[in-house]
Amino acid sequence: MQRKIALVLLVTAILVGLLFVGSFAFIIFQYVRRSGSFVTPPGYTPEKTRFPTLVEDKGAGVVETTSHEAGVTDTISQTEIYRKIIYEAYLSLEVENVEAKIKEAESVALKYGGYVGNMQLSKNYGRVVLRIPTEHFYEALNDLRTLGNLKSENIKAIDVTEEYIDLVARLNNSKAVEARLLALLEKAKTVEDILKVEGQLRIVREEIERLTAKLRYLENRIEYSTITVEFTGPKEKPEIEWPTFEFLQAVADGLSAMYGMIYVMIILLFALMPLIIIGAIAYAIYKLYKRYRSK
């Protein structure tokens, strides 16, 4: 009977010990997890899109226009017109001095009556957007190629003739409607009729302003080609970082590790305390049972 009691107590002590050991392992895991860190991976730079090869415009014809506002074409009096082409180019050059080459690119734009639309400059990289009169597009492009070692070149031509004619036709129609509304306004006699005509007139004039602005923007892109030039400086050689040794820092790290071990040992001692007590009780019962059997 006493042997069965001792066996039950021993099994109970083992189960309780396993429970406390699991709890201790969970505490250590949480401690290590809180002291960890995560590193965010760096991003990437997307590649440039290549442009199709440029085909020069050889269109023929004459455009006769009348203009109520400077820079905006209002009417087309004959069917044959020049093709409306927007030219764009992208150059990538490797140079020794990025800042100096950007200034030379600006000089090229001024040489042909153009201007700088946008400019970015950093330590070893530069980007400049030039607006060049279309008749000097190829000349400016040839001058820019000589500023450095050409790495890549993309050129494209966008035919906007259909869009241009559509805008002009819609603008002419809107102005014709405006003229008819003005004639109706002169004939209107009642206040209600005047208000109705003026309401319609306001809508038509807003449409005229919108089409005029869109047409002016399109004509500016046709008149001035866009050339984007990216300058890249020579690649810098990576510097070798030699390891350094600091005695005081090593001592501090060693003491920190020692304190950490002491901390863990204290946690382990208190975590195993119930198991030690139960084991002592089981051992005492076992000794009493053995002494009783010997008698």
C-alpha positions as CSV (number, residue, x, y, z in Angstrom):
1,M,0.0,0.0,0.0
2,Q,2.8,2.4,1.0
3,R,4.6,1.5,-2.3
4,K,1.6,2.6,-4.3
5,I,1.3,5.9,-2.4
6,A,5.0,6.6,-3.0
7,L,4.6,5.8,-6.8
8,V,1.5,8.1,-7.1
9,L,3.4,11.0,-5.3
10,L,6.4,10.5,-7.6
11,V,4.3,10.6,-10.8
12,T,2.5,13.7,-9.5
13,A,5.9,15.4,-8.8
14,I,7.1,14.6,-12.3
15,L,3.9,16.1,-13.9
16,V,4.1,19.3,-11.8
17,G,7.8,19.6,-12.7
18,L,7.1,19.3,-16.4
19,L,4.4,22.0,-16.1
20,F,6.8,24.5,-14.4
21,V,9.6,23.7,-16.9
22,G,7.2,24.5,-19.8
23,S,6.2,27.8,-18.1
24,F,9.9,28.7,-17.6
25,A,10.6,28.0,-21.3
26,F,7.7,30.2,-22.3
27,I,9.1,33.1,-20.2
28,I,12.6,32.7,-21.7
29,F,11.0,32.7,-25.2
30,Q,9.1,36.0,-24.5
31,Y,12.3,37.6,-23.1
32,V,14.3,36.7,-26.2
33,R,11.5,37.8,-28.6
34,R,11.3,41.2,-26.9
35,S,15.0,41.8,-27.4
36,G,14.9,41.0,-31.2
37,S,14.8,43.4,-34.1
38,F,13.6,43.5,-37.8
39,V,15.3,45.0,-40.8
40,T,13.2,46.4,-43.6
41,P,14.6,45.3,-47.1
42,P,15.5,48.2,-49.4
43,G,13.4,49.1,-52.5
44,Y,14.2,49.0,-56.1
45,T,14.2,51.4,-59.1
46,P,11.9,50.6,-62.0
47,E,13.5,50.5,-65.5
48,K,12.9,53.1,-68.2
49,T,10.5,52.4,-71.1
50,R,12.0,52.3,-74.5
51,F,10.5,54.5,-77.2
52,P,9.9,53.7,-80.9
53,T,12.1,55.1,-83.6
54,L,11.2,58.6,-84.8
55,V,9.8,59.1,-88.3
56,E,10.0,62.7,-89.6
57,D,6.8,64.4,-90.7
58,K,6.7,65.1,-94.5
59,G,3.1,66.4,-94.6
60,A,2.0,69.0,-97.2
61,G,-0.6,71.6,-97.4
62,V,-1.4,75.1,-96.1
63,V,-3.4,76.1,-93.0
64,E,-5.4,79.4,-93.2
65,T,-6.6,80.5,-89.9
66,T,-8.1,83.5,-88.1
67,S,-7.5,84.0,-84.4
68,H,-9.4,86.0,-81.8
69,E,-6.9,85.2,-79.2
70,A,-3.1,85.1,-79.5
71,G,-1.6,81.6,-80.0
72,V,-4.9,79.8,-80.6
73,T,-6.2,78.6,-84.0
74,D,-9.9,79.1,-84.4
75,T,-10.9,78.2,-88.0
76,I,-9.6,75.9,-90.8
77,S,-10.5,77.1,-94.2
78,Q,-9.3,74.1,-96.3
79,T,-9.1,70.4,-95.9
80,E,-5.4,69.8,-96.4
81,I,-3.2,70.7,-93.4
82,Y,0.2,69.8,-92.1
83,R,0.5,66.8,-89.8
84,K,0.5,67.8,-86.2
85,I,3.4,65.9,-84.5
86,I,4.6,66.0,-81.0
87,Y,8.3,65.1,-80.7
88,E,9.8,63.7,-77.5
89,A,13.3,62.3,-76.7
90,Y,15.1,60.7,-73.8
91,L,18.9,60.6,-73.5
92,S,21.0,58.9,-70.8
93,L,24.7,60.1,-70.7
94,E,27.6,59.1,-68.5
95,V,29.8,62.1,-67.7
96,E,32.6,63.1,-65.4
97,N,31.1,66.3,-64.0
98,V,27.3,66.2,-63.7
99,E,26.8,69.9,-62.6
100,A,28.9,71.2,-65.5
101,K,27.1,69.1,-68.1
102,I,23.7,70.3,-66.9
103,K,24.8,73.9,-67.5
104,E,25.9,72.9,-71.0
105,A,22.5,71.3,-71.7
106,E,20.8,74.5,-70.6
107,S,23.1,76.5,-73.0
108,V,22.0,74.2,-75.8
109,A,18.3,75.0,-75.1
110,L,19.0,78.7,-75.1
111,K,21.0,78.4,-78.3
112,Y,18.0,77.2,-80.2
113,G,15.5,79.5,-78.5
114,G,14.2,77.0,-76.0
115,Y,14.1,76.9,-72.2
116,V,14.5,74.5,-69.3
117,G,11.2,73.0,-68.2
118,N,12.5,71.1,-65.1
119,M,15.9,70.3,-63.5
120,Q,17.1,68.0,-60.7
121,L,20.6,67.7,-59.4
122,S,22.2,65.5,-56.7
123,K,25.7,64.4,-55.8
124,N,26.3,62.0,-58.7
125,Y,23.1,62.3,-60.8
126,G,21.3,65.0,-62.8
127,R,18.1,65.3,-64.8
128,V,17.0,68.2,-67.0
129,V,13.9,68.6,-69.2
130,L,14.4,70.9,-72.2
131,R,11.7,72.5,-74.3
132,I,13.2,73.0,-77.8
133,P,11.4,74.6,-80.9
134,T,10.4,71.7,-83.1
135,E,12.3,73.0,-86.1
136,H,15.6,72.7,-84.2
137,F,14.7,69.3,-82.6
138,Y,17.3,67.2,-84.4
139,E,20.0,69.9,-84.2
140,A,19.6,70.2,-80.4
141,L,19.6,66.4,-80.1
142,N,22.9,66.1,-81.9
143,D,24.5,68.7,-79.7
144,L,23.3,66.9,-76.5
145,R,24.7,63.6,-77.7
146,T,28.2,65.1,-77.6
147,L,28.0,66.1,-73.9
148,G,29.0,62.6,-72.6
149,N,29.2,58.9,-73.2
150,L,25.8,57.9,-74.6
151,K,24.3,55.0,-72.7
152,S,20.8,54.9,-74.2
153,E,18.6,57.0,-76.4
154,N,14.8,56.8,-76.9
155,I,12.9,59.0,-79.4
156,K,9.2,59.0,-80.3
157,A,6.7,61.0,-82.4
158,I,3.1,61.3,-81.5
159,D,0.6,62.2,-84.3
160,V,-2.1,64.4,-82.8
161,T,-3.5,65.6,-86.1
162,E,-6.9,64.0,-85.6
163,E,-7.2,65.3,-82.0
164,Y,-6.2,68.8,-83.2
165,I,-8.8,68.9,-86.0
166,D,-11.4,67.7,-83.6
167,L,-10.7,70.4,-81.1
168,V,-10.7,73.1,-83.7
169,A,-14.1,71.8,-85.1
170,R,-15.7,71.7,-81.7
171,L,-14.4,75.2,-80.9
172,N,-15.8,76.5,-84.2
173,N,-19.2,74.9,-83.5
174,S,-19.3,76.4,-80.0
175,K,-18.5,79.8,-81.3
176,A,-21.2,79.5,-83.9
177,V,-23.7,78.6,-81.2
178,E,-22.5,81.6,-79.2
179,A,-23.1,83.9,-82.1
180,R,-26.7,82.5,-82.5
181,L,-27.4,82.9,-78.8
182,L,-26.1,86.5,-78.9
183,A,-28.5,87.2,-81.8
184,L,-31.4,85.6,-79.8
185,L,-30.4,87.7,-76.8
186,E,-30.8,90.9,-78.8
187,K,-34.3,89.8,-79.9
188,A,-35.4,88.7,-76.4
189,K,-38.1,90.9,-74.9
190,T,-39.1,89.3,-71.6
191,V,-37.0,88.9,-68.6
192,E,-37.6,85.1,-68.6
193,D,-36.4,84.8,-72.2
194,I,-33.3,86.9,-71.4
195,L,-32.4,84.7,-68.4
196,K,-32.8,81.5,-70.4
197,V,-30.6,82.7,-73.2
198,E,-27.9,84.0,-70.8
199,G,-27.9,80.7,-69.0
200,Q,-27.3,78.8,-72.3
201,L,-24.7,81.5,-73.2
202,R,-22.8,81.0,-70.0
203,I,-22.6,77.2,-70.6
204,V,-21.4,77.7,-74.2
205,R,-18.7,80.2,-73.1
206,E,-17.4,77.9,-70.5
207,E,-17.0,75.2,-73.1
208,I,-15.2,77.7,-75.4
209,E,-12.8,78.5,-72.6
210,R,-12.1,74.9,-71.9
211,L,-11.5,74.0,-75.6
212,T,-9.4,77.1,-76.1
213,A,-7.1,76.1,-73.1
214,K,-6.8,72.5,-74.3
215,L,-6.0,73.7,-77.9
216,R,-3.4,76.2,-76.6
217,Y,-1.7,73.4,-74.6
218,L,-1.7,71.1,-77.6
219,E,-0.2,73.7,-79.8
220,N,2.5,74.4,-77.3
221,R,3.5,70.8,-77.2
222,I,3.6,70.7,-81.0
223,E,5.6,73.9,-81.3
224,Y,8.1,73.0,-78.6
225,S,9.5,69.4,-78.5
226,T,10.6,67.8,-75.2
227,I,14.0,66.4,-74.6
228,T,14.8,64.7,-71.3
229,V,18.5,64.2,-70.5
230,E,19.8,62.2,-67.6
231,F,23.4,62.6,-66.5
232,T,25.2,59.9,-64.4
233,G,28.6,60.5,-62.9
234,P,31.4,57.9,-62.6
235,K,30.8,55.1,-60.2
236,E,32.5,55.6,-56.9
237,K,34.8,52.9,-55.5
238,P,33.4,51.4,-52.2
239,E,35.5,52.3,-49.2
240,I,36.8,49.4,-47.1
241,E,35.8,49.6,-43.5
242,W,38.3,47.9,-41.2
243,P,37.0,46.4,-38.0
244,T,37.8,48.3,-34.7
245,F,38.3,47.0,-31.2
246,E,37.3,49.0,-28.1
247,F,38.4,47.4,-24.8
248,L,35.9,49.3,-22.6
249,Q,33.1,48.4,-24.9
250,A,34.1,44.7,-24.8
251,V,34.1,44.8,-20.9
252,A,30.7,46.5,-20.9
253,D,29.3,43.8,-23.3
254,G,30.8,41.1,-21.1
255,L,29.3,42.5,-17.9
256,S,26.0,42.8,-19.7
257,A,26.1,39.2,-20.8
258,M,27.0,38.1,-17.2
259,Y,24.1,40.1,-15.7
260,G,21.8,38.5,-18.3
261,M,23.0,35.0,-17.2
262,I,22.5,35.8,-13.5
263,Y,19.0,37.1,-14.4
264,V,18.1,33.9,-16.2
265,M,19.5,31.8,-13.4
266,I,17.3,33.6,-10.8
267,I,14.3,33.1,-13.0
268,L,15.2,29.4,-13.4
269,L,15.6,29.0,-9.6
270,F,12.2,30.4,-8.7
271,A,10.6,28.6,-11.6
272,L,11.9,25.2,-10.4
273,M,11.3,25.9,-6.7
274,P,7.9,24.0,-6.6
275,L,9.6,21.1,-8.4
276,I,12.4,21.0,-5.9
277,I,10.0,21.1,-3.0
278,I,7.9,18.3,-4.4
279,G,11.0,16.3,-5.2
280,A,12.3,16.7,-1.6
281,I,8.9,15.6,-0.2
282,A,8.9,12.5,-2.5
283,Y,12.5,11.7,-1.5
284,A,11.7,12.0,2.2
285,I,8.7,9.7,1.8
286,Y,10.9,7.2,-0.1
287,K,13.5,7.2,2.7
288,L,10.8,6.7,5.4
289,Y,9.3,3.8,3.4
290,K,12.8,2.3,2.9
291,R,13.5,2.6,6.7
292,Y,10.2,1.1,7.5
293,R,10.8,-1.9,5.2
294,S,14.3,-2.5,6.7
295,K,12.8,-2.8,10.2
